[in-house]
Amino acid sequence: MRNTSSTAALALGIAACMCNLIIVLLPIGILLGIAAIVVALAGSSRSRGEGRPALALSAVSFLIAAVWALTAAAMFWIDPTLLA
C-alpha cells in the first residue's frame, strides 16, 4: 500500500514547480514547496525512500525561485536607474 502523505508531498512538489515557473505565482510556489518538504519529511519517517521524489521536486522548485530572484537582482544591478 502506498503512503498517502508521500503522494500528497509529490503533488505539492509538482504544483510548487509549476507555480514557480510563472513569476506572478512565485510566492504561492514557495509556500507549496515548503509544505511539500514538511509533508515529505513527515511521510518519510514512516516509510523509507518514498518521500525522496517530493524532496527533489521541492529542491527544483526552490532552484527555479532562486533563478527568478537572481534575474530580478541582476536587472537592478545592471541598471540602477530602475530603482529611481
C-alpha positions in Angstrom: 0.0 0.0 0.0 1.3 3.4 -1.0 1.9 6.1 1.6 -0.6 8.8 1.0 1.5 11.6 2.6 4.3 10.9 0.2 1.8 11.1 -2.7 0.5 14.4 -1.3 4.0 15.7 -1.0 4.7 14.7 -4.6 1.6 16.6 -5.8 2.6 19.6 -3.7 6.1 19.5 -5.2 4.7 19.3 -8.8 2.4 22.2 -8.0 5.3 24.2 -6.5 7.4 23.7 -9.6 4.5 24.8 -11.9 3.8 27.9 -9.8 7.4 28.9 -9.6 7.7 28.8 -13.4 5.2 31.7 -13.5 6.7 34.7 -11.7 3.3 36.1 -10.6 2.6 32.8 -8.7 6.1 32.7 -7.2 5.0 33.4 -3.5 2.4 30.6 -3.8 5.0 28.3 -5.3 7.4 29.0 -2.4 4.7 28.2 0.2 3.8 25.0 -1.7 7.5 24.0 -1.8 7.8 24.4 2.0 4.6 22.4 2.5 5.9 19.7 0.2 9.1 19.5 2.3 7.2 19.3 5.6 4.8 16.6 4.3 7.6 14.6 2.6 9.7 14.6 5.8 6.7 13.5 7.8 5.8 10.8 5.3 9.4 9.5 5.0 9.6 8.9 8.7 7.0 6.2 8.3 8.4 4.6 5.2 11.9 4.9 3.8 12.5 6.4 0.4 9.0 7.3 -0.6 9.4 11.0 0.2 12.6 11.4 -1.9 11.0 12.4 -5.2 8.9 15.0 -3.4 12.0 16.4 -1.7 13.8 16.5 -5.1 10.9 18.4 -6.7 10.8 20.8 -3.8 14.6 21.5 -4.3 13.9 22.0 -8.0 11.1 24.5 -7.2 13.4 26.4 -4.9 16.1 26.4 -7.6 13.6 27.9 -10.1 12.7 30.6 -7.5 16.3 31.4 -7.0 16.9 31.8 -10.7 13.9 34.3 -10.8 15.3 36.2 -7.8 18.8 36.4 -9.3 17.4 37.5 -12.6 15.5 40.3 -10.9 18.5 41.3 -8.8 20.7 41.4 -11.9 18.3 43.7 -13.7 18.6 46.2 -10.9 22.4 45.7 -10.5 23.0 46.3 -14.3 20.7 49.4 -14.4 20.4 51.2 -11.1 18.1 53.8 -12.6 15.3 51.3 -12.5 15.1 51.9 -8.7 14.6 55.7 -9.1 
